[in-house]
Amino acid sequence: MSAHAALEQRPPIARLGEVRNDWTLEEVRELLALPFADLLYHAQRVHRAYFDPNEIQVSTLLSIKTGACPEDCAYCSQSIRFDTGVEAEPLMNLETVLEKARIAKRNGATRFCMGAAYRSPKPKQLEQIATMVREVRALGMETCVTLGMLSREQAQQLKDAGLDYYNHNLDTSASHYEKVITTRTYQDRLDTLRAVREAGVKVCCGGILGLGETQQDRAELLHTLATLPEHPQSVPINQLVQVPGTPLHGAPPTDPIDFVRVIATARLLMPRSHVRLSAGRAQMSDEMQALCFAAGANSIFYGERLLTTENPDEGHDRQLFERLGVRVEAGEGFSGR
């Protein structure tokens, strides 16, 4: 056997730290199944090769248009198909959004994310949101929006307004997807990601744990993310926030160790990406969050709400960061250590 052939048969550990888009599903499964201490060791050393391990990127997420979404995502409080108690609200006016952005900046957020409960924005809505993007960026913040499906032309309109990131999660594996969502296809999501990439906007794309998926589904989701033509620049890993009235209310909770495994594996597969602790942080202990940071998570959403669900308050996050000796990445007004 040649030396090259022997290398190709070695475990994926031999190539950890490389930025690759040719991961095999079997390699992803092997990483996800490593002994926990080994997995964290490798994730930490790869993380240190690309990032300061004591810095966290901080974003704030604002719901600029809440409720009445026509989609049937089984986890979502904003679907018009479920009785969750969330009232429909119109698109926020520009000055309200800018005031929220100014507050977020004063509190240390470097990226301001705006979410609207649309299947796909209409032309007038997109024009208004493009103005919000332009004005928030003028405050000196990075901008991100999540608006549902986009065409190539819509993505370009947002790019022209100065948009930095577009969030569009895959949520779960292609195999499990139809058990969670039936109103749009997995390919619809991939098509939106392609439109965003082709417009030159950075991609924020990850998934949700706790949707009834198996470990195989988690491996498949991570494999899909890591074999996109370009790795998402931000990879949010969400823990399901169970909302009464949604079909997934009452689903078995995600095991905390399994959640940390997914964080560590995402770090190894996409070493240059920011891996973000997103929804579900309010249900995580400080110790679980600390393990996630040790496993390579280096981004959070900051602020007391994420769209319509709870998030740890700013004071608690400040205290946790101080305990961990963590600084905020390029932020202003957020006391780190």
C-alpha positions as CSV (number, residue, x, y, z in Angstrom):
1,M,0.0,0.0,0.0
2,S,1.3,3.4,-0.9
3,A,1.9,6.1,1.7
4,H,-0.9,8.2,0.2
5,A,-3.3,5.3,0.3
6,A,-2.4,4.6,3.9
7,L,-3.0,8.3,4.8
8,E,-6.4,8.2,3.1
9,Q,-7.4,5.2,5.3
10,R,-6.3,6.9,8.6
11,P,-9.0,8.4,10.8
12,P,-10.0,12.0,10.0
13,I,-7.9,13.1,13.0
14,A,-4.9,13.1,10.7
15,R,-6.3,16.1,8.8
16,L,-7.9,18.1,11.6
17,G,-7.3,21.8,11.2
18,E,-7.5,21.8,7.5
19,V,-10.3,23.8,5.9
20,R,-12.0,21.2,3.8
21,N,-15.2,20.8,1.8
22,D,-14.7,17.1,1.0
23,W,-15.6,15.6,4.3
24,T,-17.2,12.2,4.0
25,L,-20.3,11.3,6.1
26,E,-18.3,8.5,7.7
27,E,-15.6,10.9,8.8
28,V,-18.2,13.1,10.4
29,R,-19.7,10.1,12.2
30,E,-16.2,9.1,13.5
31,L,-15.6,12.6,14.9
32,L,-19.0,12.8,16.5
33,A,-18.4,9.4,18.2
34,L,-14.9,10.1,19.6
35,P,-14.3,9.7,23.3
36,F,-15.6,13.0,24.9
37,A,-12.2,14.0,26.2
38,D,-10.5,13.4,22.9
39,L,-13.1,15.3,21.0
40,L,-12.8,18.3,23.2
41,Y,-9.0,18.2,23.1
42,H,-9.0,18.2,19.3
43,A,-11.7,20.9,19.1
44,Q,-9.8,23.1,21.5
45,R,-6.5,22.8,19.6
46,V,-8.1,23.5,16.2
47,H,-10.0,26.4,17.7
48,R,-6.8,27.9,19.0
49,A,-5.2,27.7,15.5
50,Y,-7.8,30.1,14.1
51,F,-9.3,32.1,17.0
52,D,-8.4,33.6,20.3
53,P,-10.0,31.0,22.7
54,N,-10.8,33.8,25.2
55,E,-12.8,36.0,22.8
56,I,-16.5,35.7,22.0
57,Q,-18.3,37.4,19.2
58,V,-21.6,39.0,20.4
59,S,-24.7,39.6,18.3
60,T,-28.1,41.0,19.1
61,L,-31.3,39.6,17.5
62,L,-34.4,41.7,17.0
63,S,-37.8,40.5,15.7
64,I,-38.7,43.3,13.2
65,K,-41.9,41.6,12.1
66,T,-43.5,39.0,14.4
67,G,-46.1,36.3,13.9
68,A,-48.5,35.2,11.2
69,C,-45.9,33.1,9.3
70,P,-47.6,30.8,6.8
71,E,-45.0,28.0,7.2
72,D,-45.6,25.0,9.4
73,C,-42.2,24.6,11.1
74,A,-43.1,22.3,14.0
75,Y,-40.9,24.2,16.5
76,C,-42.0,27.7,15.7
77,S,-44.0,30.0,17.9
78,Q,-44.7,32.3,15.0
79,S,-46.5,29.9,12.7
80,I,-50.1,31.0,12.0
81,R,-51.0,27.3,12.0
82,F,-50.4,26.8,15.7
83,D,-52.0,28.5,18.7
84,T,-49.0,29.7,20.7
85,G,-50.3,33.0,22.0
86,V,-47.9,35.0,19.8
87,E,-49.7,38.1,18.4
88,A,-49.1,39.1,14.8
89,E,-47.3,42.5,14.5
90,P,-46.5,44.6,11.5
91,L,-43.0,45.4,10.3
92,M,-41.3,47.8,12.8
93,N,-40.7,51.4,11.7
94,L,-37.1,52.4,10.9
95,E,-36.6,54.7,14.0
96,T,-37.6,51.9,16.4
97,V,-35.2,49.5,14.8
98,L,-32.4,52.1,14.9
99,E,-33.0,52.8,18.6
100,K,-32.8,49.1,19.4
101,A,-29.5,48.9,17.3
102,R,-28.0,51.8,19.2
103,I,-28.8,50.2,22.6
104,A,-27.3,46.9,21.3
105,K,-24.1,48.7,20.3
106,R,-23.9,50.4,23.6
107,N,-24.2,47.0,25.3
108,G,-21.3,45.6,23.3
109,A,-23.0,43.8,20.4
110,T,-20.9,44.1,17.2
111,R,-23.6,42.6,14.9
112,F,-27.2,43.5,14.7
113,C,-29.5,40.7,13.4
114,M,-33.1,41.4,12.2
115,G,-35.6,38.7,11.8
116,A,-39.0,38.8,10.1
117,A,-41.6,36.0,10.0
118,Y,-41.9,35.7,6.3
119,R,-42.0,32.8,3.9
120,S,-40.3,35.2,1.5
121,P,-40.4,39.0,1.6
122,K,-42.5,41.0,-0.9
123,P,-40.8,43.9,-2.9
124,K,-42.1,46.7,-0.6
125,Q,-41.1,44.8,2.5
126,L,-37.6,44.1,1.1
127,E,-37.2,47.8,0.2
128,Q,-38.0,48.8,3.8
129,I,-35.6,46.2,5.2
130,A,-32.9,47.3,2.9
131,T,-33.2,50.8,4.3
132,M,-32.9,49.4,7.8
133,V,-29.7,47.5,6.8
134,R,-28.2,50.6,5.3
135,E,-28.9,52.7,8.4
136,V,-27.8,50.1,11.0
137,R,-24.6,49.7,9.1
138,A,-24.1,53.4,9.2
139,L,-24.0,53.1,13.0
140,G,-20.8,51.0,12.7
141,M,-22.4,47.6,13.2
142,E,-22.3,44.5,11.1
143,T,-25.8,43.6,9.8
144,C,-27.6,40.3,9.5
145,V,-31.2,39.5,8.4
146,T,-33.3,36.4,8.3
147,L,-36.4,36.8,6.1
148,G,-37.2,33.3,4.7
149,M,-36.5,32.3,1.1
150,L,-34.7,34.7,-1.2
151,S,-34.2,34.9,-4.9
152,R,-30.8,35.9,-6.4
153,E,-32.2,39.3,-7.2
154,Q,-33.5,39.9,-3.7
155,A,-30.1,38.8,-2.2
156,Q,-28.4,41.3,-4.5
157,Q,-30.7,44.1,-3.4
158,L,-29.7,43.4,0.3
159,K,-26.0,43.2,-0.7
160,D,-26.3,46.6,-2.4
161,A,-27.7,48.0,0.8
162,G,-24.6,46.8,2.7
163,L,-25.9,43.5,4.2
164,D,-23.1,41.5,5.8
165,Y,-24.8,38.2,6.7
166,Y,-27.9,36.4,5.8
167,N,-29.3,33.7,8.2
168,H,-31.1,30.7,6.8
169,N,-30.8,27.5,8.8
170,L,-31.1,24.0,7.4
171,D,-32.6,23.0,10.8
172,T,-31.9,19.3,10.5
173,S,-30.8,16.6,8.1
174,A,-32.4,16.2,4.7
175,S,-33.6,12.7,5.9
176,H,-35.5,14.1,9.0
177,Y,-36.6,17.4,7.4
178,E,-40.1,16.4,6.3
179,K,-41.0,15.3,9.8
180,V,-40.5,18.9,10.9
181,I,-41.5,21.1,7.9
182,T,-43.7,20.4,4.9
183,T,-44.3,23.9,3.5
184,R,-40.9,24.3,1.9
185,T,-38.3,21.7,0.8
186,Y,-34.8,21.1,1.8
187,Q,-33.7,22.1,-1.7
188,D,-35.6,25.4,-1.2
189,R,-33.3,26.2,1.7
190,L,-30.1,25.2,-0.3
191,D,-31.3,27.3,-3.2
192,T,-31.6,30.4,-0.9
193,L,-28.1,29.7,0.5
194,R,-26.8,29.6,-3.1
195,A,-28.5,32.9,-4.0
196,V,-27.0,34.5,-0.9
197,R,-23.4,33.2,-1.7
198,E,-23.7,34.3,-5.3
199,A,-24.6,37.8,-4.2
200,G,-21.5,38.0,-2.1
201,V,-23.3,38.0,1.3
202,K,-21.8,36.0,4.1
203,V,-23.9,33.0,5.2
204,C,-25.1,32.3,8.7
205,C,-26.5,28.7,8.7
206,G,-26.8,26.0,11.2
207,G,-29.4,23.8,12.8
208,I,-31.6,22.9,15.8
209,L,-31.1,20.0,18.2
210,G,-34.1,18.4,19.9
211,L,-36.4,18.0,16.9
212,G,-36.6,14.2,17.4
213,E,-33.6,13.6,15.3
214,T,-31.1,10.8,15.7
215,Q,-27.3,11.0,16.0
216,Q,-27.2,10.0,12.4
217,D,-29.4,13.0,11.5
218,R,-27.0,15.2,13.4
219,A,-24.0,13.8,11.5
220,E,-25.9,14.3,8.2
221,L,-26.7,17.9,9.1
222,L,-23.1,18.7,10.0
223,H,-21.9,16.9,6.8
224,T,-24.2,19.0,4.7
225,L,-22.9,22.3,6.3
226,A,-19.3,21.2,6.0
227,T,-19.5,20.3,2.3
228,L,-21.3,23.4,1.1
229,P,-19.2,25.1,-1.6
230,E,-18.1,27.5,1.1
231,H,-18.4,27.0,4.8
232,P,-21.0,29.3,6.5
233,Q,-19.1,32.1,8.1
234,S,-21.4,31.7,11.2
235,V,-22.8,28.4,12.3
236,P,-25.6,28.7,14.9
237,I,-26.3,25.6,16.9
238,N,-29.7,25.9,18.5
239,Q,-31.3,23.9,21.3
240,L,-35.0,23.5,20.8
241,V,-37.0,25.9,22.9
242,Q,-40.3,24.1,23.5
243,V,-43.3,26.3,22.9
244,P,-46.7,25.3,24.1
245,G,-49.0,24.9,21.1
246,T,-46.4,23.7,18.7
247,P,-46.2,20.0,17.6
248,L,-42.8,19.6,19.2
249,H,-43.8,20.8,22.6
250,G,-43.1,17.9,25.0
251,A,-40.3,16.4,22.8
252,P,-37.5,14.6,24.7
253,P,-34.8,17.1,25.7
254,T,-31.4,17.0,24.1
255,D,-28.7,15.4,26.3
256,P,-26.2,18.2,27.2
257,I,-23.2,16.0,26.4
258,D,-24.6,15.3,23.0
259,F,-25.1,19.0,22.4
260,V,-21.5,19.7,23.3
261,R,-20.4,16.9,20.9
262,V,-22.2,18.7,18.1
263,I,-20.5,22.0,19.0
264,A,-17.0,20.4,19.0
265,T,-17.6,18.5,15.8
266,A,-18.8,21.7,14.0
267,R,-15.6,23.4,15.2
268,L,-13.5,20.6,13.7
269,L,-15.4,20.5,10.4
270,M,-15.5,24.2,9.9
271,P,-12.4,25.6,11.7
272,R,-12.7,29.2,10.4
273,S,-16.4,29.7,11.1
274,H,-17.8,31.3,14.2
275,V,-19.8,28.6,16.0
276,R,-22.7,30.3,17.8
277,L,-24.7,29.2,20.9
278,S,-28.1,30.4,19.8
279,A,-31.7,29.6,20.9
280,G,-32.0,27.5,24.1
281,R,-29.2,29.2,26.1
282,A,-31.6,30.2,28.8
283,Q,-32.2,26.5,29.5
284,M,-28.4,25.8,29.7
285,S,-26.4,25.8,32.9
286,D,-23.3,28.0,33.2
287,E,-21.3,24.8,33.2
288,M,-22.9,23.6,30.0
289,Q,-22.1,26.9,28.3
290,A,-18.6,26.8,29.6
291,L,-18.1,23.3,28.1
292,C,-19.5,24.6,24.8
293,F,-17.0,27.5,24.8
294,A,-14.2,25.0,25.5
295,A,-15.5,22.9,22.6
296,G,-15.1,25.8,20.2
297,A,-18.2,27.9,20.4
298,N,-17.2,31.5,20.1
299,S,-20.3,33.5,19.4
300,I,-23.6,34.2,21.3
301,F,-26.8,36.1,20.9
302,Y,-26.9,38.8,23.6
303,G,-30.0,40.3,25.0
304,E,-33.1,39.1,26.9
305,R,-35.0,37.9,23.9
306,L,-34.4,35.9,20.7
307,L,-37.3,36.8,18.4
308,T,-40.1,35.5,20.7
309,T,-38.2,33.3,23.2
310,E,-36.2,34.0,26.3
311,N,-32.5,34.5,26.4
312,P,-30.1,35.0,29.4
313,D,-30.1,38.6,30.5
314,E,-27.1,40.8,29.9
315,G,-26.1,40.9,33.5
316,H,-25.9,37.2,33.8
317,D,-23.8,37.0,30.6
318,R,-21.4,39.6,31.9
319,Q,-21.0,37.6,35.1
320,L,-20.4,34.4,33.3
321,F,-17.8,36.0,31.0
322,E,-16.0,37.5,34.0
323,R,-15.9,34.1,35.7
324,L,-14.5,32.5,32.5
325,G,-12.0,35.3,31.8
326,V,-13.6,35.9,28.4
327,R,-13.4,39.1,26.4
328,V,-15.9,40.3,23.8
329,E,-14.6,40.3,20.3
330,A,-14.1,43.9,19.0
331,G,-17.0,45.2,21.1
332,E,-17.6,48.5,22.9
333,G,-19.1,49.0,26.3
334,F,-19.2,45.3,27.3
335,S,-17.0,44.7,30.3
336,G,-15.1,41.5,29.6
337,R,-12.7,40.3,32.3
